[in-house]
Every structure is written in structure tokens, then in C-alpha cells.
């Protein structure tokens, strides 16, 4: 079984999942929950999927596995990951989302949720240790009985979650574009924004799956966004990745707002008293909030674990977010007329509606909102089709061997501080920051930078990409 857990969920090539592997992990997951006393025979298990071509078949295999474990599969169809999680958690039930998120269509994945939220690293380890005991040859490809269909209800519940967050009519006269592409959130985002009174302009609908990475937005996507913003006179453009748990927001000039900036906007708006975010998020966050900030490794399981620790320490308004923009809530939080239940998994809608509320709802442009935060300029990039093991080997030698690190950085600068919490994060002598991290979800090397201006931040990424490719 070549599929493996990454930063959030099981990931692999389609042929590494639809051969029964995804169903085998489903059985390992369910047996682990039963052994832990979190579910029992006869309980419902909710299943959702994104819009990539392989998701429906993998979902059917997983629902057959649920049935074989004497549990009741409930088909929630194509819907955003946070919508599935909320729907299942409200019923104190486990759930499974078939999605590869932002990775290409030749790959897919599975996200697993206990009745109380996303699984943690201990759960992953238990499942990995026992999945080899599952006889894949005995698995069926479809359930014997047609599962209960709760797609419409789960979608409606997700829209209802945000009712009243934006005051009715607060965005009248504003034009908001929704980049639909192949994101499963395209069918609900306009319904969530409709009460605001904004004019909604859908763009970029695609029946072919398009992998949109909100943390490393491609030059082609950025160019298309700028064209749409200018053509339709948009005040903002919003979207999300494939499964709707990472937001994409562009301002009135067509510039994409970084995900960690959106997370900071949420935390300030909701008056968080504790913020949890990975080391890859902007280094200026601590100076722009009164809340305590906890830094973690990259990956929602790490953020969720630290959010729980913050709650145990007495925090009452806990907000987590990642550099990709996905926001998590560790406690019940009220805003406007909405009461948001705790959602310990990434959500793209909360940062979208928060950014619109703080900026357009208050008469500011989005670009003015971002400029007013005065954060260090950060950028991110990636080297695609770069073997994970090769990336890990490079990071390991640069982390442990000062001479090798000096040679690698020679054309770029010199490191005065090194952080190896997750990958290799280096503060250079001139104050710039460079962070190398092999992706946990795909064969990619992630490159993050901070500098005095955008040109310098992007130039640092390009120089680093050149050094990696030539080394």
C-alpha cells in the first residue's frame, strides 16, 4: 500500500487508493473507533466527496466497507469537507471525506473524522499499524443496500451555519466574483453570500477537475483572476480549493490575499484570546494581536492538538489557521446573529466572510485592509514533481551540516538563525527569511520567504529554486 498519511489525511495516486486500499483504511479506521468506544455497531457513518473523477468510485468502496463493519453508511454526496464535518459532528457520528484537496486529478485522498472531529497523529499511527490485517481481496466495490442520502440536508446546514454573520444587505452595491472552477464549494458559496445583498458574478466554471493550490497560487490562475476582476469591476473575488477547506480571496486589484493574512483577520475580528498557527505563517502575526500565539508544525492535526492544549489552559476563544488560509475554531464563538459551533477542521468560508465583513462591510477596500496590517511581505512557491524523499534528504543535510548550508546559501546570503521544527527555516543576516519544506501531500518542495518587499520575497524564492535544481 503506497498511499500514506500526509499533513491532512491519506493521500496517494488514484490506483493506490481505488484498488481497495482506501476501503482497507476505512475498515482500520472504524475498528479503531470501535475499540476506542467512540462508535458501535449500527451507528451511522457519513461519507462525502469532492468533484474529481475518481472520488465517486472510492466513496462507493468506502461505503461498502462501512456496511461490512455492520455500520450504516450515509451518503452526503459532493459537498465541502467542513460541511460534512459539521453535519456529522452535530449527530455525534464519524465521517469520511473522499478528496485530494488541491493536488492533481491523478491523485486522491481520504480524510477521517471521529465523532468529535478530525483524527490526530495517534489515530493515524493506529490505523497504519492495523491496515495490513485487512484482507483487500475480500472487499466489495459497492454496498449491498442503497445508502441514505443526506446531501441536501448537509448542504443546507452548512449554509445555515453562517446565517447572520454578514448583516443583511451589508454588501449592497458590491460586486463579488466567485471563481467556481471544480471546487465542490461552488454550489453553496453563493447561497452563503446572498443575504449580504452583494451582486454575485460566477466565473471560471469547469467540468474538468482543476487543482487550485491556495497556498501557492499559479501564475496562470493569478493572471485569470486579474482579468476577471478588471472585466467585471469586482470589489473582491473568492474561491476555494477542491474540497472547500482552503480559501482563495483576491482584492479589487486582482491581487491574491495570502492565507495567513486572512487567518489574522479572522482572529482579530472574533477577538481570539489564543491563536494557533504553523511556523510557515507570517512572522509578524505575534506583533499584531493581543492574543497568545502558539506555533506548530505544518498540518491540521498539529494545529488541532495545540488548540486543544490552549483550551485546556483556559483560553475561551481559540482560533487556528494555516498559511493556506484554512481556519479552525476550537470553541463556540458568536458574531453578529451567527453562533459558530467549534469546528476543529479547516474551513474556507469563515475567512472569506470575515474579510468581506472587515473590509467591504466597513467601507474599506480589501487592499487597504491588507496594507493597514503592515505585515512583513511573505511569499510562497514550490518545485513540482520533486520526490519527497529527495526533498527530505536535502533538508536533512542542510539542517545538520553547517558547511553544506553555507555552500548552498552562498549566492543568496548567510543564515544567522535556524529553526528545524518543520523543514528548515532560516533567518538570513539581512533579515530575510527562507523556509524549505518537503510537502506532506504531494511530490513537491515548498519554498517560503519573507523580505522587505514583494520583489525581494519572490526573488528569494526564485534564487532558492535555482539552487535546489542545480544541486
C-alpha positions, 0 to 999 in steps of 0.5 A: 500500500503506497498511499500514506498519511500526509499533513491532512489525511491519506493521500496517494495516486488514484490506483493506490487508493481505488484498488481497495486500499482506501476501503482497507483504511476505512475498515482500520479506521472504524475498528479503531473507533470501535475499540476506542468506544467512540462508535458501535455497531449500527451507528451511522457513518457519513461519507462525502466527496469532492468533484474529481473523477475518481472520488465517486468510485472510492466513496462507493468502496468506502461505503461498502466497507462501512456496511461490512463493519455492520455500520450504516453508511450515509451518503452526503454526496459532493459537498465541502469537507467542513460541511460534512464535518459539521453535519456529522459532528452535530449527530455525534457520528464519524465521517469520511471525506473522499478528496485530494484537496488541491493536488492533481486529478491523478491523485486522491485522498481520504480524510477521517473524522471521529465523532468529535472531529478530525483524527490526530497523529495517534489515530493515524499511527493506529490505523497504519499499524492495523491496515495490513490485517485487512484482507483487500481481496475480500472487499466489495466495490459497492454496498449491498443496500442503497445508502441514505442520502443526506446531501441536501440536508448537509448542504443546507446546514452548512449554509445555515451555519453562517446565517447572520454573520454578514448583516443583511444587505451589508454588501449592497452595491458590491460586486463579488466574483466567485471563481467556481472552477471544480471546487465542490464549494461552488454550489453553496458559496453563493447561497452563503453570500446572498443575504449580504445583498452583494451582486454575485458574478460566477466565473471560471466554471469547469467540468474538468477537475482543476487543482487550485493550490491556495497556498501557492497560487499559479501564475496562470490562475493569478493572471485569470483572476486579474482579468476577471476582476478588471472585466467585471469591476469586482470589489473582491473575488473568492474561491476555494480549493477542491474540497472547500477547506482552503480559501482563495480571496483576491482584492479589487486589484486582482491581487491574491490575499495570502492565507495567513493574512486572512487567518489574522483577520479572522482572529482579530475580528472574533477577538481570539484570546489564543491563536494557533498557527504553523511556523510557515505563517507570517512572522509578524502575526505575534506583533499584531494581536493581543492574543497568545500565539502558539506555533506548530508544525505544518498540518491540521492535526498539529494545529488541532492538538495545540488548540486543544492544549490552549483550551485546556489552559483556559483560553475561551476563544481559540482560533487556528489557521494555516498559511493556506488560509484554512481556519479552525475554531476550537470553541463556540464563538458568536458574531453578529446573529451567527453562533459558530459551533467549534469546528476543529477542521479547516474551513474556507468560508469563515475567512472569506466572510470575515474579510468581506465583513472587515473590509467591504462591510466597513467601507474599506477596500480589501487592499487597504485592509491588507496594507493597514496590517503592515505585515512583513511581505511573505511569499510562497512557491514550490518545485513540482514533481520533486520526490519527497524523499529527495526533498527530505534528504536535502533538508536533512543535510542542510539542517545538520551540516553547517558547511553544506548550508553555507555552500548552498546559501552562498549566492543568496546570503548567510543564515544567522538563525535556524529553526528545524521544527518543520523543514528548515527555516532560516533567518538570513543576516539581512533579515530575510527569511527562507523556509524549505519544506518537503510537502506532506501531500504531494511530490513537491518542495515548498519554498517560503520567504519573507523580505522587505518587499514583494520583489525581494520575497519572490526573488528569494524564492526564485534564487532558492529554486535555482539552487535546489535544481542545480544541486 
